[in-house]
Amino acid sequence: MTDNATTAPNMPVPSEEFCRMCGYDDTFWEDGWPTSVICTCCGSESGIGDMGAEPGSWKGVRSLHDFRGWWIGHGAQWSCPRSKPQDWDVLQQVMNIPAPWRTPLPLPVDRERRLLERAASDSLGTETTCRICGLAGPSFWRDGVPTETVCPSCGSESGIDDLGRPGQWETMTAIRTRRGYWIGLGAPWNDPAARPVGWDVLDQLGDIPPTWR
């Protein structure tokens, strides 16, 4: 057992054998310290991309959700494509991420604050694709105004959970974080009855307009 005095802070266990971002199997932290391994799958580096995160709370893992949301939003591209298994399943892999790094509940929504933040947001006009998960069909924004539609797939509400300016990294943290959290849970459907037969999460995410990724 490693002495607590010599263990890096914010570690749930002395060693971690799964990437905090995507669940890929490797030795990312050992004896409480990062190994500086660059993940073969998502490309994050232990001790750099995952440094400062604290397990077990939404605030502590937001940065992980943020990166995961960006990565999955861009098609979950492998850092080392030749290592990608032929039968790879991203949703099975993310379930390897230890719960303290992926399952803490989001902070309660301050709806009044979000309503005020809409003024600093922007829209592409009328949007019929969910900014978070790529589900197409409902009108999430109409003529630049959110319809407050709750997505049957990811459960996000337009005008509350999807605020940001298109194409601006700094303003889209909420979108990427929500997406990363949803994927980390295994991409459960808010309305399971609406899930199509043969549904593929990456196909759906591919419909997200590039400006919201």
Residue, then its C-alpha position, 0 to 999 in steps of 0.5 A: m500500500t502506498d503511503n498517503a504522504t507520497t500519493a498524488p492528490n485527488m486519486p481514488v485508488p493508487s493505480e488506474e488501468f483505464c483511461r479516465m476519458c474513454g475507458y481504454d485499457d492501459t496503465f495511466w496512473e501507478d502508485g498514485w502518479p501519472t505515467s504520462v501514457i498517451c491513450t491509444c484510443c482518445g489521445s489524452e495524456s495521463g497527468i496532462g489532460d486528466m490532471g486536476a480532476e477530482p473523483g466523485s463530484w460533478k465539479g471535479v469531473r467536468s473537465l473529463h466530460d468536456f474532453r470526452g464530449w469533444w472527442i465523441g462529438h468528432g466521431a471518437q477518432w482513435s489516436c492510433p487507428r491501427s490499434k482499433p479492434q475490428d469489433w470495437d464498441v465505444l459504449q462498452q469501452v466507456m463503461n470501463i471508466p471507474a464510476p467516480w470519474r463518470t457517474p456523479l450527477p450534474l449540479p442542479v440547473d439554475r433555470e433563471r440564470r440559464l434564461l439570462e445566459r440565452a442572451a449571450s448564446d446564439s443559434l443557427g436559426t431553426e435547428t432540428t438536430c440536437r446539439i448534444c447528441g445529434l438526434a434529428g427530428p424535433s425542432f429544438w430551436r425555431d427562428g433563433v429561439p429555443t423551443e425548450t424541447v427535451c431530447p428523447s435521446c439524451g434528455s437535454e433541454s433546448g435553451i437550458d442544456d445546449l447554450g453556446r455560440p457556434g464554433q467558439w470553444e470557450t462558450m460551448t463547455a456546457i454542450r460538450t460536458r453534457r455530451g461527455y456525461w451522457i456517453g459516460l453513462g452508456a448513452p441511455w435514451n431518455d425515452p427508451a421507447a423512441r430508440p430505433v432498432g439497430w441504433d448506432v450512437l456514432d452514426q447519430l453523433g455524426d449528424i451534429p452540425p460541425t459548429w456544435r462539436 
